[in-house]
């Protein structure tokens, strides 16, 4: 009788182990679905800067069911033999990872054309990330979060509220994301275009101070005539290098 009980106990333990293995296998499979397969590097570009530093941009594709189909990340080596710095990363819904990298005095400014993220290596030698997503009609209590991402003040965000009024419809409470960013290096000016509707577009002018630690709102302007595809209209300047990750097909109105 005792032998029978021991045998049954062993069989029960084996059944429990098999069940746990099956559950673990399903959990691992579910985790793979949630996080997707590993990102596959598809393109890499390197830029040697006049200050002796080297910037590398890597594009990777994502084949999972969630997230964005492309991911981009930037690394920077300030001098040969120096440690590599993680400058930043962003996602994109299309393969346009094109960007401009500009050197202004002690600053290194990286401006992805189609992203909400700006990356600046400040005079102190560390990287700052600026999220240019605007709050739109967000409640007042959410403004400090947007101010923290953009490094603008809450007062500056309040000044933008009239821009969200669009003809023909009212803007919902969701965020307003940039569709095009450009940089005028000579005056350290970032120009960011936003598209609220087919008939409503505006442009922000922001200044990057000499230390690169925050942005200053210079004011909104109405952008040039609405065009499709997107147009790069900020003049090319010495100290800025355009990095094309793929054959972009950008239309340019720049001299």
C-alpha positions, -999 to 999 in steps of 0.1 A, spaced: 0 0 0 28 23 9 45 16 -25 12 25 -43 10 58 -24 46 67 -32 40 58 -69 9 80 -70 28 108 -53 56 106 -79 30 106 -107 13 137 -93 47 155 -90 55 146 -126 21 159 -137 27 192 -118 61 196 -134 47 190 -169 20 215 -162 44 241 -150 66 236 -180 36 241 -203 26 273 -185 62 286 -186 64 278 -223 32 297 -230 44 326 -209 76 329 -228 58 327 -261 34 354 -249 63 376 -238 79 373 -272 47 384 -288 44 414 -265 80 426 -269 84 414 -305 114 397 -321 148 413 -316 154 444 -337 174 438 -368 200 464 -378 193 475 -414 214 506 -418 242 525 -400 257 559 -408 288 575 -393 296 612 -393 331 626 -385 326 661 -370 351 690 -372 354 690 -334 371 656 -335 339 637 -324 322 610 -342 284 605 -344 269 571 -354 232 566 -363 218 531 -364 184 521 -379 167 489 -370 136 472 -382 109 458 -359 87 430 -371 66 424 -340 28 431 -337 33 461 -313 53 493 -313 68 511 -342 83 494 -373 116 513 -371 138 523 -343 168 547 -344 196 553 -319 225 577 -318 259 572 -302 287 598 -299 324 596 -293 337 630 -284 373 622 -294 393 592 -306 398 567 -278 371 584 -256 342 565 -242 311 562 -264 281 582 -252 245 571 -256 230 602 -272 194 591 -277 168 570 -296 134 574 -312 109 554 -331 93 561 -365 64 549 -385 83 550 -417 119 544 -428 128 582 -428 154 583 -401 171 613 -418 185 639 -396 208 669 -393 238 671 -370 250 706 -362 280 719 -343 276 753 -326 305 764 -304 304 737 -276 270 723 -286 263 692 -308 226 693 -319 209 663 -335 176 671 -353 157 641 -367 135 656 -394 104 634 -386 104 629 -349 92 646 -318 127 643 -302 156 667 -302 190 658 -288 216 683 -277 250 677 -262 253 707 -239 284 727 -230 287 707 -198 293 675 -219 261 656 -213 232 649 -236 198 665 -232 166 651 -247 137 675 -256 102 661 -264 85 687 -287 51 671 -283 26 699 -273 -3 694 -249 -30 706 -271 -62 710 -251 -48 690 -222 -60 698 -187 -40 724 -168 -27 698 -143 -10 679 -172 10 709 -184 40 704 -160 46 670 -175 47 685 -210 69 713 -197 93 688 -183 97 670 -216 101 701 -238 120 721 -212 96 750 -219 79 767 -190 42 762 -182 37 799 -191 52 794 -225 29 765 -231 -1 787 -221 10 812 -248 4 784 -274 -32 777 -265 -47 800 -293 -29 780 -319 -50 749 -312 -82 765 -325 -88 750 -360 -115 761 -385 -143 737 -389 -137 715 -359 -125 717 -324 -92 700 -313 -96 670 -290 -77 666 -257 -49 645 -273 -13 656 -277 0 675 -308 30 659 -323 55 675 -347 56 664 -383 88 682 -394 117 697 -374 146 718 -389 175 738 -374 190 771 -383 225 768 -367 237 803 -371 210 816 -348 206 784 -328 170 783 -338 148 752 -340 117 754 -363 90 729 -356 60 724 -379 27 710 -365 -3 698 -386 -36 701 -368 -58 694 -399 -57 696 -436 -63 733 -435 -45 742 -402 -7 742 -398 16 763 -376 53 766 -369 71 772 -336 104 790 -334 125 780 -304 160 790 -294 187 766 -280 207 787 -254 245 786 -254 246 760 -227 221 737 -245 202 729 -213 167 742 -222 147 757 -251 133 792 -252 101 799 -270 106 827 -295 71 826 -309 47 809 -333 46 818 -370 25 807 -399 46 784 -420 52 788 -458 25 775 -482 13 741 -474 30 715 -496 30 678 -500 54 660 -498 71 678 -469 96 705 -478 129 713 -461 130 751 -463 156 761 -438 188 772 -456 218 748 -454 245 762 -431 281 756 -424 285 734 -394 255 712 -402 255 678 -419 225 661 -433 225 623 -427 203 602 -450 196 568 -437 178 556 -469 170 572 -502 146 597 -486 131 615 -516 129 647 -496 117 677 -515 138 707 -507 131 744 -510 164 753 -494 189 774 -513 
